[in-house]
Amino acid sequence: MANYTVVNLVASITLDTKLPLSKMKTKLPNARYNPERFPGLVLKYEDVKPTFLAFGSGKLVCVGGKTRTDIDEAMVRLKKDLKKLGIDIGNNYDIKIQNIVVTSDLGRPVDLNRMAYELDDTQYNPEQFPGLVYRLELNEKDTVTFLIFGKGKIVCGGAKDEKQIEKGIDILINTLKEKNF
């Protein structure tokens, strides 16, 4: 199995309360909210990695963390800020990882033209984008997507846990070896 580096986690969080986005915009200096352009409030802290997209329904999307701890720390900060505004969200929320993005290096060049020709579920148009897109079904419900570059660098997204990443990378490496790409 190749080594990989997590570069982004995307998590969804559902709160049991509605959020007053206009109030949050005026009271939180790190909040941006323009409902004519985007229905959510963007909340970026300087000292915490992840950014929140907050919606009036009480749904949150948390992006930019590299670990679950990053997301948990950002939630602690958000809870404190909301409490100052008179909104107590307690601990009754569930954080679900929706997407993990990782980078890796296969350690050797890859023949993208042959891959595009011989493998199903690929897209490759080097005039538009220098990488090959390879969608890999892990099972009936889970798919990961690879961006594969000629020098062997890869980006993998779509996984919900690290087991899916490891399985996807293992399948990719075995496919490359079997087909001698």
GUKOLMAR-637615 format. One record per residue (C-alpha): residue number from 1; residue in one letter; z, y, x. Coordinates in nm, 2 decimals. Each point is the difference from the previous one (the first is absolute). Layout:
+-----+-----+--------+--------+--------+
:   n : res :     c3 :     c2 :     c1 :
+-----+-----+--------+--------+--------+
: NUM :   A :      Z :      Y :      X :
...
+-----+-----+--------+--------+--------+
END
This chain:
+-----+-----+--------+--------+--------+
:   n : res :     c3 :     c2 :     c1 :
+-----+-----+--------+--------+--------+
:   1 :   M :   0.00 :   0.00 :   0.00 :
:   2 :   A :  -0.09 :   0.34 :   0.13 :
:   3 :   N :   0.26 :   0.27 :   0.04 :
:   4 :   Y :  -0.03 :   0.29 :  -0.25 :
:   5 :   T :   0.16 :   0.33 :  -0.07 :
:   6 :   V :   0.09 :   0.13 :  -0.34 :
:   7 :   V :  -0.14 :   0.35 :  -0.05 :
:   8 :   N :   0.07 :   0.06 :  -0.36 :
:   9 :   L :   0.20 :  -0.14 :  -0.30 :
:  10 :   V :  -0.08 :   0.11 :  -0.35 :
:  11 :   A :   0.28 :  -0.07 :  -0.25 :
:  12 :   S :   0.03 :   0.07 :  -0.37 :
:  13 :   I :   0.34 :   0.09 :  -0.15 :
:  14 :   T :   0.08 :   0.04 :  -0.37 :
:  15 :   L :   0.30 :   0.21 :  -0.10 :
:  16 :   D :   0.19 :  -0.03 :  -0.33 :
:  17 :   T :  -0.04 :   0.38 :  -0.05 :
:  18 :   K :  -0.27 :   0.25 :  -0.04 :
:  19 :   L :  -0.05 :   0.25 :   0.27 :
:  20 :   P :  -0.02 :   0.38 :  -0.05 :
:  21 :   L :  -0.28 :   0.07 :   0.24 :
:  22 :   S :  -0.01 :   0.38 :  -0.05 :
:  23 :   K :   0.37 :   0.03 :   0.07 :
:  24 :   M :  -0.03 :  -0.22 :   0.30 :
:  25 :   K :  -0.29 :   0.22 :   0.13 :
:  26 :   T :   0.21 :   0.31 :  -0.02 :
:  27 :   K :   0.33 :  -0.15 :   0.13 :
:  28 :   L :  -0.13 :  -0.22 :   0.28 :
:  29 :   P :  -0.16 :   0.19 :   0.29 :
:  30 :   N :  -0.19 :  -0.30 :   0.12 :
:  31 :   A :  -0.17 :  -0.07 :  -0.34 :
:  32 :   R :  -0.36 :   0.09 :  -0.10 :
:  33 :   Y :  -0.11 :  -0.02 :  -0.36 :
:  34 :   N :  -0.32 :   0.12 :  -0.15 :
:  35 :   P :  -0.06 :  -0.19 :  -0.33 :
:  36 :   E :  -0.35 :   0.15 :  -0.04 :
:  37 :   R :  -0.11 :  -0.18 :   0.31 :
:  38 :   F :   0.23 :  -0.31 :   0.00 :
:  39 :   P :   0.25 :  -0.12 :  -0.26 :
:  40 :   G :   0.26 :  -0.09 :   0.26 :
:  41 :   L :   0.24 :   0.19 :   0.22 :
:  42 :   V :  -0.03 :  -0.06 :   0.37 :
:  43 :   L :   0.33 :  -0.02 :   0.19 :
:  44 :   K :  -0.01 :  -0.01 :   0.38 :
:  45 :   Y :   0.31 :   0.02 :   0.21 :
:  46 :   E :  -0.01 :   0.12 :   0.36 :
:  47 :   D :   0.27 :  -0.25 :   0.12 :
:  48 :   V :  -0.11 :  -0.30 :  -0.20 :
:  49 :   K :  -0.33 :  -0.18 :   0.05 :
:  50 :   P :  -0.11 :  -0.10 :  -0.35 :
:  51 :   T :  -0.15 :   0.24 :  -0.26 :
:  52 :   F :   0.06 :  -0.03 :  -0.37 :
:  53 :   L :  -0.24 :   0.05 :  -0.28 :
:  54 :   A :   0.23 :   0.06 :  -0.30 :
:  55 :   F :  -0.12 :   0.00 :  -0.36 :
:  56 :   G :   0.17 :   0.13 :  -0.31 :
:  57 :   S :   0.03 :  -0.35 :  -0.15 :
:  58 :   G :   0.25 :  -0.09 :   0.28 :
:  59 :   K :  -0.25 :  -0.20 :   0.20 :
:  60 :   L :  -0.02 :   0.06 :   0.37 :
:  61 :   V :  -0.25 :  -0.11 :   0.27 :
:  62 :   C :   0.14 :   0.00 :   0.35 :
:  63 :   V :  -0.25 :   0.01 :   0.29 :
:  64 :   G :   0.02 :   0.04 :   0.37 :
:  65 :   G :   0.29 :  -0.22 :   0.09 :
:  66 :   K :  -0.04 :  -0.27 :   0.26 :
:  67 :   T :   0.31 :  -0.21 :  -0.10 :
:  68 :   R :   0.19 :  -0.07 :  -0.31 :
:  69 :   T :   0.29 :   0.19 :   0.16 :
:  70 :   D :  -0.22 :   0.31 :   0.02 :
:  71 :   I :  -0.05 :  -0.03 :  -0.38 :
:  72 :   D :   0.37 :  -0.06 :  -0.07 :
:  73 :   E :   0.10 :   0.30 :   0.21 :
:  74 :   A :  -0.25 :   0.22 :  -0.18 :
:  75 :   M :   0.14 :  -0.12 :  -0.33 :
:  76 :   V :   0.36 :   0.10 :   0.11 :
:  77 :   R :  -0.13 :   0.35 :   0.08 :
:  78 :   L :  -0.18 :   0.03 :  -0.33 :
:  79 :   K :   0.30 :  -0.12 :  -0.19 :
:  80 :   K :   0.22 :   0.27 :   0.17 :
:  81 :   D :  -0.26 :   0.27 :  -0.08 :
:  82 :   L :  -0.03 :  -0.11 :  -0.37 :
:  83 :   K :   0.37 :  -0.01 :  -0.04 :
:  84 :   K :   0.02 :   0.36 :   0.12 :
:  85 :   L :  -0.24 :   0.08 :  -0.29 :
:  86 :   G :   0.23 :  -0.19 :  -0.25 :
:  87 :   I :  -0.21 :  -0.31 :  -0.01 :
:  88 :   D :   0.19 :  -0.31 :   0.09 :
:  89 :   I :  -0.23 :  -0.30 :   0.04 :
:  90 :   G :   0.28 :  -0.24 :   0.11 :
:  91 :   N :  -0.11 :  -0.32 :   0.17 :
:  92 :   N :  -0.18 :  -0.14 :  -0.30 :
:  93 :   Y :  -0.36 :   0.00 :   0.14 :
:  94 :   D :  -0.22 :  -0.26 :   0.16 :
:  95 :   I :  -0.21 :   0.06 :   0.30 :
:  96 :   K :  -0.32 :  -0.21 :   0.01 :
:  97 :   I :  -0.22 :  -0.01 :   0.31 :
:  98 :   Q :  -0.36 :   0.04 :  -0.13 :
:  99 :   N :  -0.19 :   0.01 :   0.32 :
: 100 :   I :   0.06 :  -0.05 :   0.37 :
: 101 :   V :  -0.25 :   0.13 :   0.25 :
: 102 :   V :   0.00 :  -0.14 :   0.36 :
: 103 :   T :  -0.21 :   0.03 :   0.31 :
: 104 :   S :  -0.07 :  -0.26 :   0.25 :
: 105 :   D :  -0.23 :  -0.09 :   0.29 :
: 106 :   L :  -0.19 :  -0.33 :   0.02 :
: 107 :   G :  -0.02 :   0.04 :   0.38 :
: 108 :   R :  -0.38 :  -0.04 :   0.02 :
: 109 :   P :  -0.32 :   0.15 :  -0.15 :
: 110 :   V :  -0.13 :  -0.14 :  -0.33 :
: 111 :   D :  -0.36 :  -0.03 :  -0.11 :
: 112 :   L :   0.01 :   0.20 :  -0.32 :
: 113 :   N :  -0.37 :  -0.05 :  -0.08 :
: 114 :   R :   0.04 :  -0.38 :   0.00 :
: 115 :   M :   0.32 :   0.02 :  -0.20 :
: 116 :   A :  -0.17 :   0.22 :  -0.27 :
: 117 :   Y :  -0.29 :  -0.25 :  -0.02 :
: 118 :   E :   0.20 :  -0.32 :   0.00 :
: 119 :   L :   0.32 :   0.08 :  -0.18 :
: 120 :   D :   0.04 :   0.06 :  -0.37 :
: 121 :   D :   0.20 :   0.30 :  -0.13 :
: 122 :   T :  -0.10 :   0.23 :   0.28 :
: 123 :   Q :  -0.15 :   0.35 :   0.00 :
: 124 :   Y :  -0.15 :   0.15 :   0.31 :
: 125 :   N :  -0.21 :   0.31 :   0.04 :
: 126 :   P :   0.05 :   0.14 :   0.35 :
: 127 :   E :  -0.20 :   0.32 :  -0.09 :
: 128 :   Q :   0.28 :   0.08 :  -0.25 :
: 129 :   F :   0.31 :  -0.15 :   0.16 :
: 130 :   P :   0.04 :  -0.18 :   0.34 :
: 131 :   G :   0.22 :  -0.28 :  -0.14 :
: 132 :   L :  -0.07 :  -0.31 :  -0.21 :
: 133 :   V :   0.20 :  -0.03 :  -0.32 :
: 134 :   Y :   0.11 :  -0.36 :  -0.06 :
: 135 :   R :   0.18 :  -0.10 :  -0.32 :
: 136 :   L :   0.20 :  -0.32 :   0.04 :
: 137 :   E :   0.15 :  -0.18 :  -0.30 :
: 138 :   L :   0.33 :  -0.16 :   0.11 :
: 139 :   N :   0.05 :  -0.17 :  -0.34 :
: 140 :   E :  -0.09 :   0.04 :  -0.36 :
: 141 :   K :   0.18 :   0.34 :  -0.03 :
: 142 :   D :   0.04 :   0.14 :   0.35 :
: 143 :   T :  -0.27 :   0.16 :   0.21 :
: 144 :   V :   0.01 :   0.19 :   0.33 :
: 145 :   T :  -0.27 :   0.23 :   0.13 :
: 146 :   F :  -0.09 :   0.03 :   0.37 :
: 147 :   L :  -0.18 :   0.28 :   0.17 :
: 148 :   I :  -0.14 :  -0.17 :   0.31 :
: 149 :   F :  -0.15 :   0.20 :   0.29 :
: 150 :   G :  -0.24 :  -0.13 :   0.27 :
: 151 :   K :   0.25 :   0.03 :   0.28 :
: 152 :   G :   0.25 :  -0.22 :  -0.18 :
: 153 :   K :   0.23 :   0.25 :  -0.16 :
: 154 :   I :   0.10 :  -0.08 :  -0.36 :
: 155 :   V :   0.17 :   0.17 :  -0.29 :
: 156 :   C :   0.14 :  -0.22 :  -0.28 :
: 157 :   G :   0.11 :   0.14 :  -0.33 :
: 158 :   G :   0.08 :  -0.13 :  -0.35 :
: 159 :   A :   0.29 :  -0.23 :   0.09 :
: 160 :   K :   0.32 :   0.02 :  -0.19 :
: 161 :   D :   0.21 :  -0.17 :   0.27 :
: 162 :   E :  -0.02 :  -0.10 :   0.37 :
: 163 :   K :  -0.07 :  -0.36 :  -0.08 :
: 164 :   Q :  -0.32 :   0.10 :  -0.17 :
: 165 :   I :  -0.10 :   0.20 :   0.31 :
: 166 :   E :   0.08 :  -0.29 :   0.23 :
: 167 :   K :  -0.19 :  -0.24 :  -0.21 :
: 168 :   G :  -0.30 :   0.23 :  -0.03 :
: 169 :   I :  -0.01 :   0.07 :   0.38 :
: 170 :   D :   0.03 :  -0.38 :   0.07 :
: 171 :   I :  -0.29 :  -0.07 :  -0.24 :
: 172 :   L :  -0.21 :   0.27 :   0.16 :
: 173 :   I :   0.07 :  -0.12 :   0.36 :
: 174 :   N :  -0.08 :  -0.36 :  -0.10 :
: 175 :   T :  -0.32 :   0.11 :  -0.17 :
: 176 :   L :  -0.11 :   0.20 :   0.30 :
: 177 :   K :   0.07 :  -0.30 :   0.23 :
: 178 :   E :  -0.17 :  -0.26 :  -0.23 :
: 179 :   K :  -0.32 :   0.21 :  -0.04 :
: 180 :   N :   0.01 :   0.13 :   0.36 :
: 181 :   F :  -0.03 :   0.37 :  -0.10 :
+-----+-----+--------+--------+--------+
END
